Amino acid sequence: MTSGAGRFAPSPSGELHVGNLRTALLAWLFARSTGRRFILRIEDLDRARAGAEEVQLRDLAAVGLDWDGEVVRQTERGALYEDAIARLSAAGLTYECYCTRREIQEAPSAPHAPQGAYPGRCRDLTEAERARRRAERPAALRLRASVTEWTVTDVLHGQYSGVVDDFVLRRNDGVVAYNLAVVVDDAAQGVDQVVRGDDLLSSAPRQAYLASLLGGSVPEYAHVPLVLNPAGKRLAKRDGAVTLAALTSAGVGAERVTALLLESLGLPPTPQGALRAFQPGALPREPWILDPQELTPRT
Ligand code: GLU
């Protein structure tokens, strides 16, 4: 047993699809099989749609997941994020950025800067330049990173090194950035195991670096393969019946969906059975290619 926690942290932008549900099952299996608490966090700073949270929670329960404690919402935790930003700023680790997207795209990148990294235009402005730019445009706040790369340990990917740049902590519309909120919340909630889709693997070095700057410990990561459609693209609504509601009305109920998802992971078809059999090392390393047409009985 450990005192730590795992989590699932959906953005309430719409209904979960089977790919999200499969990742949620995996996060639950990783947490429960190691004696961790399992918590749900609604990442509603950005793309929240009215009513989506309720449906997501209902669907997670319908595939057999349970969680510990109250569900937490990021929009209720602004003070925690501002406190972290204040600590970073007091340590000289932030600066204001006035760049537009276009200015970033067109800026010559700094020598040796990795592709996609912020080119550093606003990093070394004088106070006078800042005052002038601030009057023109609201500022975003960036991290003053002192590394360009960081390495994390991932249960499925081993040692993974990726880019760290002066990433945004607070956007110029005042909204706290995902990379900051996720790190602050994981630390505050005792999360020491992060299981999520491998589309977020490249964000892990930035987040782990930030966690280390904030004095927290870095969680264990497991970035799991996504579900793709037969064209190799991330599963989406237009691929057919991919949400629990759509599948249920097509005659494929929650239990059957759960069984299919667990079987796609090489596991027994019920959450409790899967929990007994769960071994991270035996998980598939490739995406699951799913043709939703094949899930629903033909009419
Ligand atoms: N809220 C993010 C998403 O739905 C997941 C963040 C995370 O697990 O770190 O894509």
Residues whose N, C-alpha, C, O or C-beta is under 5 A from the ligand:
A	BS01	LIG	A9 P10 S11 E43 V182 R196
